[in-house]
């Protein structure tokens, strides 16, 4: 169990972009915990589950851990990661919390860490934005409004401090 936890933590860290990894950080970079992007893929009609992606900048010097995500629009939200195997890519739930080191960002992607949102509580197809609350292990809660994107929409190529492409 302990070795599995170490492997999960190590694989999650590959998807966290540290500020010292050859990318420059803007002098205007926030010194706080900031959700820079929040998008949810519009579910196709009849599908009860969809995916969401966040970009979270931790401008503090201390590591934080994302514990959970809540929303009044969905009954179930889980943090998942894609594990690459020789046969296929397997989505697995993240056991524990997602670490975000100080002065680094978590960039969620379909082939890495992402959200699954299920059990819609109302007709989500009519909504333009979905309000969510990110809960961190420190007890801090950050409210964010996620934008719907279509399944064929290319996600922004985000690099903290460089803007989006």
N, C-alpha and C positions, 0 to 999 in steps of 0.2 A: 504494500500500500504506500509506504513512504517513498519508494523509488518511482512509483506511478505518479505521485504528487510532484516529485522533483521534475519528472519528464513533462508534466502538464505545465508547470511553472516555466520551465525552460522554453517550451514551445510557444507559450504566450509571449515571452519576452522578445521573440523574433518579430512579433507584430507591433512592438512598441518602438517608436523611433526616437532614440536618444539624441539630445542636442549635440552631443560630442561626436556623432557618427558622420562627420564630414558635411553636415548641413549647417548653414549659418542661421542664427536666430536673430530675428529683427530686434533692433534696439527698443522697439515699441512693444515687444512681446510682454504679455501679461505675467505678473508674478503671482497669479491666482489660478485656481482650477476653473477652466473654461470649456464649455461644450461649443466647438467651432462649427460642427455640422451635425445634423440629425435628419436622416431620411428614412422613409419606409416605402418598400416596394408595394405598389397597389396590387392587392390580391386579384386573381382572375375570378370571375363569377363562379360561385359554388365552392371555392377553395376556402377552408376555414383557418388557414395558417399562412403567414407571410413572413418576410425578413426585414430587418432594419439594420442601419449602419450609423455609427457615431464616430466623430473625431473629437477626442477629449485631450486638451492641452493641460498638463500639470506644470504650471509655472513656478510652483513652490520648490523649495529645496528638499522637501520630504516626500517619500513615496506615499501614494494613496492606493486604495484598492476598491474597485467597483464591486459592490456586493450584490445589487439587484437593480431592476428597472421596473417601475410601476406605471400603470395607466388605467384610467376609468373606461377607456374604450376597449380594452382587451382583458380577459380573465386570466390569461397565462402569458407571461413573458419570460423567456429563458435566454441565458447567455450561452452560446455554443461556439465550438471551434471545429474546423475541418481538419481531420487527421489524414495525412497522406499514407496510403498503404500501397503495396505492390499491385493490388487488384483494382482498387477503386478509392475514391475520396469518401471518407466516412465522417458525417457530422456527429459529434459527441457533445454532450452537455459539459459545461465547465464546472467541475467540482471545486468549491471554494470560491475565492474572489479573484478578480482580474487585476493584477498589479500594474500600476503606472508609476515608474520611477520619477523622482523630482527632475524638473527641467526636461521633460520628455512628453511625447504624446502617444495616445493609443489611437491607431487608425484601423477601424473595422473594415473588413473586406470579405467578399463571398468565399475566398479561399483561405481565410484565416479565422479570426474571431468575429462573430456577428450575433444579432439578436433574432430569435424566432418569437413571433407574436401570434397567439392563437386564442380561440374561444372569444370571438368578438361579442361584446355586450350590446351592440346596436348596429345599425346599418352603416358600417364604416365607409362604404363606397360613396356616400354622399358628403363625407367630410373632406375639407381641404387640408387641414392640419390635425395632428394628433398630439395632445398634451401628454407628456411623460414626466416622471420624476426619477432621477438617478439617485440611488442610495449608496453611500460609501461606508466602509467599515467604521469610520470615525463617527458616524451618525449624521454627517453632513448630507443634505438633500439639495439637489439642484433641479429646478423645474426647467423644462425645455419643450419647445414646440417643434415636432418633427414634420417635415414636408413630405407629401406623397410624391413618388416618382414612378413612372411607368416601367414595366419590366424591360423594355428596350432602351431605357435611358442609360447612357454611360455616366458613371459616377465621376465626380471631379477628381482630378489628379492633384491631391492636396499635399503641400509641403509647408510645414509651419514656417511662417515668416516670409515665404515666397509668394503667397497668394495661390489661387487655383488656376488650373489650365483646363 
